[in-house]
């Protein structure tokens, strides 16, 4: 199971919960043509998604100059060193 696929499906579950006003109980992921479906409980992963989304929105709001900590690296997937390089290039 790829974590990125799980986060993506969790994001879709979050969007669905906003439309339906009800958080789905389970989400299903199938990777590849012959892979078997895997089932996950949304409640076990939704808090992580919400935290990552909150951190991303905070970084977007305050600007990269004020947000170079580990949260930025976690949300963007880049290492701490590279986040500094990206900020310098963006100035």
DSSP file (Angstrom, degrees, kcal/mol; ACC not computed):
  #  RESIDUE AA STRUCTURE BP1 BP2  ACC     N-H-->O    O-->H-N    N-H-->O    O-->H-N    TCO  KAPPA ALPHA  PHI   PSI    X-CA   Y-CA   Z-CA
    1    1 A X              0   0    0      0, 0.0     2,-0.5     0, 0.0     3,-0.0   0.000 360.0 360.0 360.0 128.7    0.0    0.0    0.0
    2    2 A X     >  -     0   0    0      1,-0.1     4,-1.8     2,-0.0     3,-0.3  -0.755 360.0-142.7 -88.4 131.8    1.3    3.4   -1.0
    3    3 A X  H  > S+     0   0    0     -2,-0.5     4,-2.5     1,-0.2     5,-0.2   0.868 100.4  58.0 -61.1 -37.0    0.8    6.1    1.6
    4    4 A X  H  > S+     0   0    0      1,-0.2     4,-2.2     2,-0.2    -1,-0.2   0.885 105.5  49.6 -63.8 -37.2    0.1    8.7   -1.0
    5    5 A X  H  > S+     0   0    0     -3,-0.3     4,-2.5     2,-0.2    -1,-0.2   0.910 111.0  50.0 -65.6 -41.3   -2.7    6.6   -2.4
    6    6 A X  H  X S+     0   0    0     -4,-1.8     4,-2.1     1,-0.2    -2,-0.2   0.902 111.4  47.7 -64.5 -41.6   -4.2    6.3    1.0
    7    7 A X  H  X S+     0   0    0     -4,-2.5     4,-2.4     2,-0.2    -1,-0.2   0.893 110.9  52.5 -66.8 -39.1   -4.0   10.0    1.7
    8    8 A X  H  X S+     0   0    0     -4,-2.2     4,-2.1     2,-0.2    -2,-0.2   0.938 111.6  44.6 -62.8 -46.5   -5.6   10.8   -1.7
    9    9 A X  H  X S+     0   0    0     -4,-2.5     4,-2.2     1,-0.2    -1,-0.2   0.858 111.6  54.0 -67.0 -34.0   -8.5    8.5   -1.0
   10   10 A X  H  X S+     0   0    0     -4,-2.1     4,-2.2    -5,-0.2    -1,-0.2   0.894 106.7  52.1 -64.8 -39.6   -8.8    9.9    2.5
   11   11 A X  H  X S+     0   0    0     -4,-2.4     4,-2.3     2,-0.2    -2,-0.2   0.918 108.8  49.9 -61.2 -44.0   -9.0   13.4    1.0
   12   12 A X  H  X S+     0   0    0     -4,-2.1     4,-2.6     1,-0.2    -2,-0.2   0.890 108.9  52.7 -61.8 -38.7  -11.8   12.2   -1.3
   13   13 A X  H  X S+     0   0    0     -4,-2.2     4,-2.2     2,-0.2    11,-0.4   0.885 107.8  51.6 -63.4 -38.5  -13.5   10.8    1.8
   14   14 A X  H  X S+     0   0    0     -4,-2.2     4,-1.5     2,-0.2    -2,-0.2   0.919 110.8  47.4 -63.6 -44.7  -13.2   14.2    3.4
   15   15 A X  H  X S+     0   0    0     -4,-2.3     4,-1.6     1,-0.2     3,-0.2   0.919 111.6  51.0 -62.6 -43.3  -14.7   15.9    0.4
   16   16 A X  H  X S+     0   0    0     -4,-2.6     4,-2.8     1,-0.2     6,-0.3   0.885 106.2  55.2 -60.9 -39.4  -17.5   13.4    0.3
   17   17 A X  H  X>S+     0   0    0     -4,-2.2     4,-1.4     1,-0.2     5,-0.6   0.836 105.7  52.4 -65.5 -31.1  -18.2   14.0    4.0
   18   18 A X  H  <5S+     0   0    0     -4,-1.5    -1,-0.2    -3,-0.2    -2,-0.2   0.863 113.3  43.7 -70.6 -35.4  -18.6   17.7    3.3
   19   19 A X  H  <5S+     0   0    0     -4,-1.6    -2,-0.2     1,-0.2    -1,-0.2   0.918 124.9  32.7 -73.4 -44.3  -21.2   17.0    0.6
   20   20 A X  H  <5S-     0   0    0     -4,-2.8    -2,-0.2     2,-0.2    -3,-0.2   0.546  97.6-130.1 -92.5  -8.1  -23.1   14.3    2.5
   21   21 A X  T  <5S+     0   0    0     -4,-1.4     2,-0.3    -5,-0.3    -3,-0.2   0.822  81.3  94.0  59.0  32.2  -22.6   15.8    6.0
   22   22 A X  S   <S-     0   0    0     -5,-0.6     2,-0.4    -6,-0.3    -2,-0.2  -0.931  75.8-129.0-154.4 126.0  -21.5   12.3    7.1
   23   23 A X        -     0   0    0     -2,-0.3    -9,-0.1    -3,-0.1    20,-0.1  -0.633  34.0-117.3 -77.4 126.8  -18.0   10.9    7.3
   24   24 A X        -     0   0    0     -2,-0.4    19,-0.2   -11,-0.4    18,-0.1  -0.280  12.9-139.6 -59.9 149.6  -17.8    7.5    5.4
   25   25 A X  S    S+     0   0    0      1,-0.2    17,-1.8    17,-0.1    18,-0.5   0.897  79.3  19.2 -76.4 -41.8  -16.9    4.6    7.6
   26   26 A X  E     -A   41   0A   0     15,-0.3     2,-0.3    16,-0.1    15,-0.2  -0.900  58.3-159.3-131.9 156.1  -14.5    2.9    5.1
   27   27 A X  E     -A   40   0A   0     13,-2.5    13,-2.6    -2,-0.3     2,-0.4  -0.964  15.1-145.8-130.5 151.5  -12.5    3.7    2.1
   28   28 A X  E     -A   39   0A   0     -2,-0.3     2,-0.4    11,-0.2    11,-0.2  -0.945  10.1-168.7-124.2 139.0  -11.2    1.2   -0.5
   29   29 A X  E     -A   38   0A   0      9,-2.6     9,-2.9    -2,-0.4     2,-0.4  -0.990   4.9-174.4-129.0 133.7   -8.0    1.3   -2.5
   30   30 A X        -     0   0    0     -2,-0.4     2,-0.6     7,-0.2     7,-0.1  -0.978   7.4-167.2-127.0 117.4   -7.0   -0.9   -5.4
   31   31 A X        -     0   0    0     -2,-0.4     4,-0.2     5,-0.4     3,-0.1  -0.916  57.0  -2.9-106.3 119.5   -3.4   -0.5   -6.7
   32   32 A X  S    S-     0   0    0     -2,-0.6     3,-0.4     1,-0.1     0, 0.0   0.056  89.6 -76.9  86.4 161.6   -2.7   -2.1  -10.1
   33   33 A X  S    S+     0   0    0      1,-0.2    -1,-0.1    -3,-0.0    -2,-0.0   0.821 127.3  31.4 -67.6 -34.9   -4.8   -4.1  -12.4
   34   34 A X  S    S+     0   0    0     -3,-0.1    -1,-0.2     2,-0.1    -2,-0.1   0.364  91.1 119.2-107.5   5.1   -4.7   -7.4  -10.5
   35   35 A X        -     0   0    0     -3,-0.4     2,-0.2    -4,-0.2    -3,-0.1  -0.378  64.5-119.0 -71.6 148.5   -4.4   -6.1   -7.0
   36   36 A X        -     0   0    0      1,-0.1    -5,-0.4    -2,-0.1    -1,-0.1  -0.610  36.0 -97.3 -83.0 146.7   -7.1   -7.0   -4.5
   37   37 A X        -     0   0    0     -2,-0.2     2,-0.4    -7,-0.1    -7,-0.2  -0.385  35.8-151.2 -62.3 138.7   -9.1   -4.1   -2.9
   38   38 A X  E     -A   29   0A   0     -9,-2.9    -9,-2.6    -2,-0.1     2,-0.4  -0.931   6.8-148.0-112.2 140.1   -7.8   -3.0    0.5
   39   39 A X  E     -A   28   0A   0     -2,-0.4     2,-0.3   -11,-0.2   -11,-0.2  -0.876  15.7-178.7-112.3 138.8  -10.2   -1.5    3.0
   40   40 A X  E     -A   27   0A   0    -13,-2.6   -13,-2.5    -2,-0.4     2,-0.5  -0.979  31.0-115.4-136.2 147.5   -9.4    1.1    5.6
   41   41 A X  E >   -A   26   0A   0     -2,-0.3     3,-1.0   -15,-0.2     4,-0.5  -0.728  20.2-147.5 -82.1 124.3  -11.3    2.9    8.3
   42   42 A X  G >> S+     0   0    0    -17,-1.8     4,-2.3    -2,-0.5     3,-1.9   0.891  94.4  61.6 -59.3 -42.4  -11.6    6.6    7.5
   43   43 A X  G 34 S+     0   0    0    -18,-0.5     4,-0.5     1,-0.3    -1,-0.3   0.755  96.9  60.0 -60.0 -24.6  -11.6    7.6   11.2
   44   44 A X  G <4 S+     0   0    0     -3,-1.0    -1,-0.3     1,-0.2    -2,-0.2   0.701 120.1  24.2 -75.3 -18.2   -8.1    6.1   11.6
   45   45 A X  T <> S+     0   0    0     -3,-1.9     4,-1.9    -4,-0.5     3,-0.3   0.584  98.3  84.3-121.9 -17.5   -6.6    8.4    9.0
   46   46 A X  H  X S+     0   0    0     -4,-2.3     4,-2.6     1,-0.2     5,-0.2   0.835  87.5  57.0 -64.5 -34.1   -8.8   11.5    8.7
   47   47 A X  H  > S+     0   0    0     -4,-0.5     4,-2.4     2,-0.2    -1,-0.2   0.908 106.9  49.5 -64.2 -40.5   -7.1   13.3   11.6
   48   48 A X  H  > S+     0   0    0     -3,-0.3     4,-2.7     2,-0.2     5,-0.2   0.935 111.6  48.9 -62.8 -45.3   -3.7   13.1    9.9
   49   49 A X  H  X S+     0   0    0     -4,-1.9     4,-2.6     1,-0.2    -2,-0.2   0.922 111.5  49.1 -60.6 -44.6   -5.2   14.4    6.7
   50   50 A X  H  X S+     0   0    0     -4,-2.6     4,-2.4     2,-0.2    -1,-0.2   0.889 111.9  48.8 -64.0 -39.3   -6.8   17.3    8.5
   51   51 A X  H  X S+     0   0    0     -4,-2.4     4,-2.7     2,-0.2    -2,-0.2   0.939 112.4  47.5 -65.0 -46.4   -3.6   18.2   10.3
   52   52 A X  H  X S+     0   0    0     -4,-2.7     4,-2.4     1,-0.2    -2,-0.2   0.905 113.3  49.0 -61.1 -41.8   -1.6   18.1    7.1
   53   53 A X  H  X S+     0   0    0     -4,-2.6     4,-2.6    -5,-0.2    -1,-0.2   0.901 111.2  49.8 -64.5 -41.3   -4.2   20.2    5.4
   54   54 A X  H  X S+     0   0    0     -4,-2.4     4,-2.4     2,-0.2    -2,-0.2   0.916 111.4  48.5 -62.8 -43.8   -4.2   22.7    8.3
   55   55 A X  H  X S+     0   0    0     -4,-2.7     4,-2.5     2,-0.2    -2,-0.2   0.905 111.7  49.9 -63.8 -41.5   -0.4   22.9    8.2
   56   56 A X  H  X S+     0   0    0     -4,-2.4     4,-2.5     2,-0.2    -2,-0.2   0.941 111.7  47.5 -62.0 -47.3   -0.5   23.5    4.4
   57   57 A X  H  X S+     0   0    0     -4,-2.6     4,-2.2     1,-0.2    -2,-0.2   0.877 111.7  50.9 -63.1 -37.3   -3.1   26.2    4.7
   58   58 A X  H  X S+     0   0    0     -4,-2.4     4,-2.8     2,-0.2     5,-0.3   0.924 110.6  48.8 -64.9 -43.2   -1.1   27.9    7.5
   59   59 A X  H  X S+     0   0    0     -4,-2.5     4,-1.5     1,-0.2    -2,-0.2   0.901 112.4  48.6 -62.1 -40.8    2.1   27.8    5.4
   60   60 A X  H  < S+     0   0    0     -4,-2.5    -1,-0.2    -5,-0.2    -2,-0.2   0.885 114.8  45.7 -65.9 -38.9    0.2   29.3    2.5
   61   61 A X  H  < S+     0   0    0     -4,-2.2    -2,-0.2     1,-0.2    -1,-0.2   0.928 119.1  36.8 -72.8 -47.3   -1.3   32.0    4.7
   62   62 A X  H  < S-     0   0    0     -4,-2.8     4,-0.3    -5,-0.2    -1,-0.2   0.660 111.5-119.9 -84.8 -14.7    1.8   33.1    6.6
   63   63 A X    ><  -     0   0    0     -4,-1.5     3,-1.0    -5,-0.3     4,-0.4   0.080  26.6 -80.9  90.2 155.2    4.2   32.7    3.7
   64   64 A X  G >  S+     0   0    0      1,-0.2     3,-1.1     2,-0.2    -1,-0.1   0.777 119.4  69.2 -64.8 -29.5    7.2   30.5    3.3
   65   65 A X  G 3  S+     0   0    0      1,-0.3    -1,-0.2    -3,-0.1     3,-0.2   0.845 107.6  37.8 -60.2 -33.2    9.5   32.9    5.2
   66   66 A X  G <  S+     0   0    0     -3,-1.0     2,-0.3    -4,-0.3    -1,-0.3   0.436 113.4  59.5 -96.7   0.1    7.7   32.2    8.5
   67   67 A X    <   +     0   0    0     -3,-1.1    -1,-0.2    -4,-0.4    -2,-0.1  -0.626  54.4 122.2-134.1  75.9    7.1   28.5    7.9
   68   68 A X        +     0   0    0     -2,-0.3    -1,-0.1    -3,-0.2    16,-0.1   0.243  46.5 110.8-117.8  11.8   10.4   26.6    7.4
   69   69 A X  S >> S-     0   0    0     -3,-0.1     4,-1.3     1,-0.1     3,-0.7   0.030  90.1 -79.1 -77.7-171.1   10.0   24.0   10.2
   70   70 A X  H 3> S+     0   0    0      1,-0.2     4,-2.6     2,-0.2     5,-0.2   0.768 124.8  66.1 -63.9 -26.9    9.4   20.3   10.0
   71   71 A X  H 3> S+     0   0    0      2,-0.2     4,-2.6     1,-0.2    -1,-0.2   0.909  99.6  51.1 -61.9 -41.2    5.7   20.8    9.3
   72   72 A X  H <> S+     0   0    0     -3,-0.7     4,-2.5     1,-0.2     6,-0.3   0.926 111.5  47.6 -59.7 -44.8    6.5   22.4    6.0
   73   73 A X  H  X S+     0   0    0     -4,-1.3     4,-2.0     1,-0.2     5,-0.3   0.888 111.8  50.8 -64.2 -39.3    8.7   19.5    5.1
   74   74 A X  H  < S+     0   0    0     -4,-2.6    -2,-0.2     2,-0.2    -1,-0.2   0.928 114.4  42.3 -64.4 -45.9    6.0   17.0    6.2
   75   75 A X  H  < S+     0   0    0     -4,-2.6    -2,-0.2     1,-0.2    -1,-0.2   0.908 122.7  36.6 -70.6 -42.4    3.3   18.7    4.1
   76   76 A X  H  < S-     0   0    0     -4,-2.5    -1,-0.2    -5,-0.2    -2,-0.2   0.709 100.5-127.5 -86.8 -19.6    5.3   19.3    1.0
   77   77 A X     <  +     0   0    0     -4,-2.0     2,-0.3     1,-0.3    -3,-0.2   0.542  67.5 123.8  84.9   6.2    7.3   16.1    1.1
   78   78 A X        -     0   0    0     -6,-0.3    -1,-0.3    -5,-0.3    -2,-0.2  -0.705  66.4-105.2 -99.4 154.6   10.7   17.9    0.8
   79   79 A X     >  -     0   0    0     -2,-0.3     4,-1.9    -3,-0.1    -1,-0.1  -0.335  33.4-107.6 -72.2 158.6   13.5   17.7    3.2
   80   80 A X  H  > S+     0   0    0      1,-0.2     4,-1.5     2,-0.2     3,-0.1   0.897 119.2  52.2 -55.1 -45.3   14.2   20.6    5.7
   81   81 A X  H  > S+     0   0    0      1,-0.2     4,-1.7     2,-0.2     3,-0.4   0.929 109.5  49.0 -57.7 -47.1   17.3   21.6    3.8
   82   82 A X  H  > S+     0   0    0      1,-0.2     4,-2.8     2,-0.2    -1,-0.2   0.815 102.9  60.7 -66.7 -30.2   15.5   21.8    0.5
   83   83 A X  H  X S+     0   0    0     -4,-1.9     4,-2.0     1,-0.2    -1,-0.2   0.902 105.4  49.2 -63.6 -37.7   12.7   23.8    2.0
   84   84 A X  H  X S+     0   0    0     -4,-1.5     4,-2.3    -3,-0.4    -2,-0.2   0.899 110.8  49.6 -64.7 -40.7   15.3   26.5    2.8
   85   85 A X  H  X S+     0   0    0     -4,-1.7     4,-2.5     1,-0.2    -2,-0.2   0.922 110.2  50.5 -64.0 -44.4   16.6   26.4   -0.8
   86   86 A X  H  X S+     0   0    0     -4,-2.8     4,-1.9     1,-0.2    -1,-0.2   0.889 110.0  50.7 -60.9 -39.2   13.1   26.7   -2.2
   87   87 A X  H  X S+     0   0    0     -4,-2.0     4,-0.7     2,-0.2    -1,-0.2   0.919 110.5  48.8 -66.1 -42.8   12.5   29.7    0.0
   88   88 A X  H >< S+     0   0    0     -4,-2.3     3,-0.9     1,-0.2    -2,-0.2   0.913 111.6  49.1 -62.9 -42.6   15.7   31.4   -1.1
   89   89 A X  H 3< S+     0   0    0     -4,-2.5    -1,-0.2     1,-0.2    -2,-0.2   0.860 108.2  55.5 -64.7 -35.0   14.9   30.8   -4.8
   90   90 A X  H 3<        0   0    0     -4,-1.9    -1,-0.2     1,-0.2    -2,-0.2   0.605 360.0 360.0 -75.3 -11.9   11.4   32.2   -4.3
   91   91 A X    <<        0   0    0     -3,-0.9    -1,-0.2    -4,-0.7    -2,-0.1   0.499 360.0 360.0 -74.6 360.0   12.6   35.5   -2.9
